[in-house]
Amino acid sequence: MIYIHKVLPYFFYPITILLLLMIIAVIYKKRTPLVAAIFLLLVTSSPIFSDALWDALEEGQLRKLPSAVQAADAVVVLSGMMGVVKSANGSVFEWSDPDRFFGGIELMRAGKAPSIIFTGGKLPWQGDVKTEGEILSDYAITYGIKPEQIQITKDVENTKDEAIAVKEILRKNNLNRIILVTSSFHMPRASRLFVQEGIEVQEYGVDSKVEVRSRTPMDFLPSAHAFKFTQEAVREFIGRGYYLVRENLAF
């Protein structure tokens, strides 16, 4: 199933549509598909366009202070902030977006929950490594969280798996109220999936992708970074659409 989740977005990515338009232009010797491809590239590689997509994804997800959050049964930190890289001693994890981890730590330090749950994120192609939850658990201890306050779910591959795995832990301990920590753009989809499992959720979005800054002429010029940013936004929109369709069709 994880391979479907990863491959499906490629059919809707700007790069895929661009390639198809250029192939059509070459095969049929038509100018219109080529012009459309150039126009699509200019739009999707524009920082102002990619930022607009991320603004839409993060709408309503303003960063909160721990003081604005009510106490709950557990803080839940979702995986997706680390990557596996090679080292002299084999494969190791490195940070990519650590805000989720530090968001969970600041909530624990503020006394907002007696325990913290890390999800055991691990993908099939990552090889024989620990789960992300196990790595984060070790880090949490170095930041003053007691081992008995930490729980780790079973291995999970996607957000739906995380919601189900967290529910299992909560049910065993007769708990149901959580503070959910994940990236702001990911929060609407993640929160919805956790609520569907009957979990009472407080949202604590972190890792905002769009900075607060003034616009410059550079925001209207093509950028490889903006193009990548657009593609990542499209992937999240597809993820939301997938689970919405799945929910409505009940499969």
C-alpha positions as a printed Julia matrix, in Angstrom:
251×3 Matrix{Float64}:
   0.0    0.0     0.0
   2.83   2.42    0.79
   4.08   2.11   -2.79
   0.66   3.19   -4.09
   0.79   6.23   -1.81
   4.21   7.16   -3.14
   3.58   6.45   -6.85
   0.05   7.86   -7.23
   1.09  11.54   -6.93
   3.46  11.21   -9.9
   0.49  11.12  -12.26
  -0.46  14.62  -11.11
   2.96  16.21  -10.57
   3.8   19.26  -12.71
   6.96  17.53  -13.97
   4.89  14.61  -15.3
   2.42  16.89  -17.06
   5.31  18.92  -18.5
   6.95  15.82  -19.94
   3.68  14.61  -21.44
   3.05  17.98  -23.09
   6.56  18.05  -24.56
   6.27  14.48  -25.84
   2.96  15.35  -27.5
   4.54  18.46  -29.04
   7.42  16.41  -30.49
   5.34  13.49  -31.76
   2.58  15.54  -33.34
   4.75  18.56  -34.18
   2.28  20.89  -32.5
   3.17  24.25  -31.0
   0.23  24.48  -28.58
   1.38  21.69  -26.2
   4.89  23.21  -26.14
   3.53  26.66  -25.29
   1.34  25.09  -22.59
   4.39  23.3   -21.15
   6.4   26.53  -21.01
   3.51  28.38  -19.39
   3.04  25.6   -16.82
   6.75  25.62  -16.02
   6.81  29.4   -15.53
   3.8   29.29  -13.21
   4.75  26.26  -11.11
   8.36  27.41  -10.69
   7.29  30.84   -9.44
   7.87  31.38   -5.69
   4.72  33.47   -5.41
   2.68  30.56   -6.82
   4.29  27.88   -4.66
   3.93  30.06   -1.55
   0.23  30.53   -2.33
  -0.22  26.75   -2.41
   1.47  26.37    0.96
  -0.54  29.25    2.42
  -3.66  27.32    1.43
  -2.33  24.1     2.98
  -1.41  25.84    6.23
  -4.55  27.97    6.48
  -5.71  28.28   10.09
  -2.59  26.59   11.47
  -1.01  29.47   13.37
   1.83  28.47   15.68
   0.67  28.21   19.3
   2.5   28.69   22.56
   2.36  25.77   25.0
   0.45  28.04   27.4
  -2.43  28.17   24.89
  -2.85  24.38   24.97
  -5.0   22.52   27.49
  -3.62  19.54   29.38
  -4.22  16.14   27.79
  -3.51  12.45   28.38
  -0.56  12.33   25.99
   1.49  14.31   23.51
   1.68  12.5    20.16
   4.56  13.3    17.79
   4.22  12.0    14.25
   7.14  10.65   12.22
   8.48  12.24    9.06
  11.26  14.51   10.29
  14.32  12.31    9.74
  16.06  10.62    6.84
  18.44   7.67    6.62
  21.97   8.37    5.36
  25.18   6.36    5.07
  27.92   6.65    7.66
  31.21   4.93    8.45
  29.26   2.68   10.82
  26.34   1.88    8.52
  23.03   3.66    8.02
  22.07   6.39   10.5
  19.26   8.9    10.9
  19.74  12.63   10.3
  17.35  15.5    10.95
  15.43  17.08    8.1
  12.65  19.02    9.9
  13.12  18.62   13.68
  10.34  21.05   14.68
   7.91  18.22   15.43
  10.31  16.71   17.95
  11.06  20.0    19.68
   7.37  20.9    19.67
   6.66  17.71   21.59
   9.5   18.37   24.02
   8.32  21.91   24.8
   4.81  20.63   25.52
   6.19  18.01   27.91
   8.37  20.58   29.65
   5.3   22.79   30.03
   3.55  19.92   31.83
   0.79  19.56   29.26
   0.7   15.75   29.44
   2.18  12.99   31.62
   3.5   11.02   28.64
   4.7   11.4    25.06
   4.06   8.95   22.22
   6.4    8.74   19.23
   5.19   6.86   16.18
   7.42   4.12   14.8
   7.83   5.5    11.31
   9.79   3.22    9.0
   9.59   2.68    5.24
  10.3   -0.66    3.51
  13.28   0.68    1.56
  15.09   2.1     4.6
  16.72  -1.21    5.38
  17.65  -2.65    8.75
  17.48   0.49   10.9
  15.6    1.51   14.01
  12.22   3.14   13.64
  12.08   6.91   13.8
  10.18   6.62   17.08
  13.03   4.68   18.67
  15.55   7.31   17.6
  13.36  10.15   18.87
  12.85   8.34   22.16
  16.61   8.28   22.72
  16.85  11.98   21.91
  13.94  12.8    24.23
  15.74  11.22   27.17
  18.76  13.46   26.55
  16.37  16.43   26.74
  15.17  15.45   30.2
  12.13  13.31   29.45
  12.01  10.27   31.72
  12.03   6.84   30.0
   8.82   5.85   31.78
   7.07   8.87   30.21
   7.84   7.7    26.66
   5.91   5.24   24.53
   6.58   4.13   20.94
   4.01   2.68   18.57
   4.53  -0.37   16.41
   6.08   0.13   12.95
   3.98   2.43   10.75
   4.27   3.57    7.14
   1.72   6.37    6.77
  -0.53   8.73    8.73
  -3.47   6.31    8.78
  -1.21   3.64   10.28
  -0.06   6.16   12.9
  -3.62   6.98   13.96
  -4.48   3.3    14.35
  -1.27   2.51   16.25
  -1.7    5.44   18.64
  -5.31   4.42   19.28
  -4.09   0.96   20.32
  -1.76   2.46   22.93
  -4.43   4.85   24.2
  -7.02   2.08   24.48
  -4.67  -0.13   26.5
  -4.18   2.69   28.99
  -7.83   3.85   28.99
  -6.84   7.24   27.55
  -8.29   9.29   24.7
  -7.2   12.96   24.81
  -4.05  13.91   22.93
  -2.1   16.92   21.76
  -1.16  16.11   18.18
   2.18  17.48   16.96
   2.96  17.5    13.26
   3.81  19.94   10.46
   1.23  22.68    9.92
   0.55  21.62    6.32
   0.05  18.02    7.45
  -2.2   18.82   10.42
  -5.64  19.0     8.7
  -5.21  15.53    7.17
  -3.58  14.02   10.25
  -6.11  15.47   12.69
  -9.0   14.18   10.57
  -7.58  10.66   10.55
  -7.07  10.65   14.32
 -10.59  11.96   14.95
 -11.93   9.18   12.73
 -10.34   6.73   15.17
 -12.4    8.27   17.97
  -9.49  10.19   19.49
 -10.02  13.63   21.05
  -7.44  15.87   19.37
  -5.88  19.21   20.19
  -3.79  20.45   17.29
  -0.25  21.77   17.73
   1.07  22.58   14.3
   4.76  23.32   13.77
   7.25  23.47   10.91
   5.5   26.17    8.85
   6.86  26.31    5.31
   6.0   29.9     4.35
   8.07  32.61    5.99
   6.7   36.0     7.0
   8.52  38.44    4.72
   8.03  41.17    2.15
   7.63  40.3    -1.52
  10.49  41.02   -3.92
  10.82  40.86   -7.73
  12.62  37.52   -7.25
   9.33  35.97   -6.16
   8.04  36.25   -9.72
  11.07  34.64  -11.36
  11.47  30.9   -12.04
  13.18  28.95   -9.28
  14.11  25.27   -8.99
  13.38  25.46   -5.26
   9.91  26.89   -5.91
   9.21  24.16   -8.47
  10.13  21.5    -5.91
   8.01  23.34   -3.33
   5.03  23.3    -5.72
   5.44  19.58   -6.3
   5.49  18.87   -2.57
   2.33  20.93   -2.1
   0.6   19.01   -4.88
   1.51  15.77   -3.1
  -0.17  16.94    0.11
  -3.31  18.04   -1.75
  -3.43  14.59   -3.36
  -3.03  12.96    0.06
  -5.98  14.91    1.39
  -8.05  14.05   -1.65
  -7.17  10.37   -1.4
  -8.35  10.03    2.19
 -11.45  12.13    1.5
 -12.45   9.8    -1.35
 -11.59   6.77    0.75
 -13.73   8.07    3.6
 -16.73   8.8     1.37
 -16.5    5.44   -0.39
 -15.85   3.64    2.92
 -12.97   1.42    1.78
